Amino acid sequence: MGPFFHGLLLALGLILPLGAQNVFIFNQGAIQPSIKKALPATITAAICDSALILLAVLGVSLIVMQYDWLHLALIIIGIIFLLYMGFQIWASGTNLQAGAQTKQMSAKKQMVFALSVSLLNPHAILDTIGVIGSSSLVYSGTDKVIFTATCVAVSWCWFHGLCFAGRLLKKADTSGKFLKLLNKISAIIIWITALYMMSSLF
């Protein structure tokens, strides 16, 4: 298998599962008045993923995760952010009445939340290190660059595609009822993610 297809399949395998990060990006595409307004979330998430992939390939993140106190701190901070974000999304769902757009996140808030779901999930970080980092060891030189670039490209395409899908849903759901339900489901998924992370503490 060539480095391009190897990177493509691995990146898709890691990024496709429905998690807090994907739910948040899709949600922003649906809630924001335009794709442009949701770009802070999609670009931040893509940059974070790109950074994690590069760190995994370079091996730097392996050193960081050796410190137990840092691992614990990341989990605790991640849980707090996810719980807070879940409440924010749940609240936006209860306020999505016809013509009401009162709960749209500012660019700054989108970036903070995208950072939290991307970087404050130690399990996702370890998955990236374990799968992409270890898989990159079989390549060197140009092949390693192709493998890494493919993983990064998949991430950027995926997040922007998710955002666009959310936008399409918004146009199809003129009543706002499905979007309201989606926000409730999104919040529950994010809370479940927080509980899963919490369980790892015990």
C-alpha positions in Angstrom: 0.0 0.0 0.0 1.4 3.4 -1.0 1.9 6.2 1.5 -1.0 8.2 0.0 -3.7 5.5 0.3 -2.3 4.4 3.7 -2.6 7.9 5.0 -6.0 8.3 3.5 -7.5 5.2 5.0 -5.9 5.8 8.4 -7.1 9.4 8.7 -10.6 8.5 7.6 -10.7 5.7 10.1 -9.7 8.0 12.9 -11.9 11.0 12.0 -15.2 9.4 10.9 -16.5 8.2 14.2 -19.2 10.5 15.7 -17.6 12.3 18.5 -17.7 15.7 20.2 -15.4 17.4 17.6 -17.5 16.2 14.6 -20.8 17.0 16.3 -19.6 20.5 17.2 -18.4 21.3 13.6 -21.6 20.0 12.1 -23.7 21.9 14.6 -21.9 25.2 13.8 -22.5 24.7 10.1 -26.2 24.3 10.8 -26.6 27.1 13.3 -24.4 29.9 11.8 -26.1 32.2 9.2 -23.5 31.3 6.6 -20.5 29.0 6.0 -18.2 32.0 6.4 -19.5 32.6 9.9 -18.7 28.9 10.8 -15.1 29.1 9.5 -13.5 29.9 12.9 -14.7 26.5 14.2 -13.8 24.5 11.1 -10.3 26.1 10.6 -9.4 25.8 14.3 -10.4 22.1 14.4 -8.4 21.4 11.2 -5.4 23.3 12.5 -5.5 21.4 15.8 -5.8 18.0 14.0 -2.9 19.0 11.7 -0.8 19.9 14.7 -1.6 16.6 16.4 -0.7 14.6 13.3 2.6 16.5 12.9 3.4 15.9 16.6 2.5 12.2 16.2 4.8 11.8 13.2 7.6 13.8 14.8 7.2 11.9 18.1 7.1 15.0 20.3 3.7 14.2 21.8 5.0 10.9 23.0 7.3 12.7 25.4 4.5 15.0 26.6 2.1 12.2 27.4 4.7 10.4 29.6 3.9 12.8 32.4 1.0 11.4 34.5 0.1 14.8 36.0 -0.2 16.4 32.6 -2.3 13.5 31.4 -4.6 13.9 34.4 -4.8 17.6 34.0 -5.8 17.3 30.4 -8.6 14.8 31.2 -10.0 17.1 34.0 -9.9 20.2 31.9 -11.4 18.3 29.0 -14.3 17.1 31.1 -15.1 20.6 32.3 -15.1 22.0 28.8 -17.2 19.3 27.4 -19.8 19.6 30.1 -20.0 23.3 29.6 -20.2 23.0 25.8 -23.0 20.5 26.2 -25.0 22.9 28.2 -24.3 25.7 25.7 -25.5 23.6 22.7 -28.5 22.3 24.7 -29.5 25.9 25.5 -29.1 26.9 21.8 -31.5 24.0 20.9 -34.2 25.3 23.3 -34.0 28.8 21.8 -34.1 27.8 18.1 -37.6 29.0 17.5 -38.7 30.3 14.0 -36.5 33.2 13.0 -34.6 33.1 16.3 -30.8 33.0 16.0 -29.9 34.3 19.5 -27.5 31.6 20.4 -25.0 31.8 17.5 -21.5 31.6 18.8 -19.0 34.4 18.2 -15.8 33.6 16.3 -13.8 33.7 19.5 -16.2 31.3 21.3 -16.2 28.9 18.3 -12.4 28.9 18.4 -12.2 28.2 22.1 -14.7 25.4 21.9 -13.0 23.9 18.8 -9.7 24.0 20.7 -11.2 22.2 23.7 -12.8 19.3 21.8 -9.7 18.9 19.6 -6.9 19.2 22.2 -8.5 18.3 25.5 -9.4 14.7 24.7 -6.4 12.6 25.8 -8.0 9.5 24.2 -8.1 11.2 20.8 -4.5 12.4 21.2 -3.3 8.9 22.2 -5.2 7.4 19.2 -3.5 9.8 16.9 -0.1 8.9 18.4 -0.7 5.2 18.5 -2.1 4.9 15.0 -0.7 7.7 12.8 2.5 8.1 14.7 3.4 4.4 14.8 2.2 3.9 11.2 4.5 6.7 10.0 7.5 4.8 11.2 7.5 2.5 8.2 8.1 5.5 5.9 11.0 7.9 5.5 11.9 10.9 3.3 9.4 11.7 0.5 7.1 8.8 1.4 6.8 10.1 5.0 5.9 13.6 3.7 3.2 12.2 1.4 1.8 10.1 4.2 1.7 13.0 6.6 0.3 15.5 4.0 -2.5 13.1 3.1 -3.6 12.7 6.8 -3.6 16.5 7.1 -5.5 17.0 3.9 -8.2 14.5 4.9 -8.7 16.4 8.1 -9.2 19.7 6.4 -11.6 18.3 3.8 -13.6 16.4 6.4 -14.3 19.4 8.7 -15.2 21.7 5.9 -17.5 19.0 4.5 -19.2 18.5 7.8 -19.8 22.2 8.1 -21.3 22.3 4.6 -23.5 19.3 5.4 -24.8 21.2 8.5 -25.6 24.2 6.3 -27.5 22.0 3.8 -29.5 20.6 6.7 -30.4 24.1 7.9 -31.7 25.0 4.4 -33.8 21.8 4.2 -35.2 22.2 7.7 -37.0 25.5 7.3 -39.2 24.9 10.5 -36.1 24.5 12.7 -37.6 21.4 14.4 -35.0 18.9 13.2 -32.2 21.3 14.0 -33.6 21.8 17.5 -33.6 18.0 17.9 -30.1 17.7 16.5 -28.9 20.2 19.1 -30.3 18.1 21.9 -28.7 14.9 20.5 -25.4 16.8 20.0 -25.4 17.9 23.6 -26.1 14.3 24.9 -23.3 12.9 22.7 -20.9 15.5 24.1 -22.0 14.7 27.7 -21.5 11.0 27.0 -18.0 11.8 25.8 -17.4 13.7 29.0 -18.6 10.8 31.1 -16.4 8.4 29.2 -13.4 10.6 29.9 -14.5 10.8 33.6 -14.7 7.0 33.8 -11.0 6.8 32.9 -10.1 8.6 36.1 -11.3 5.7 38.2 
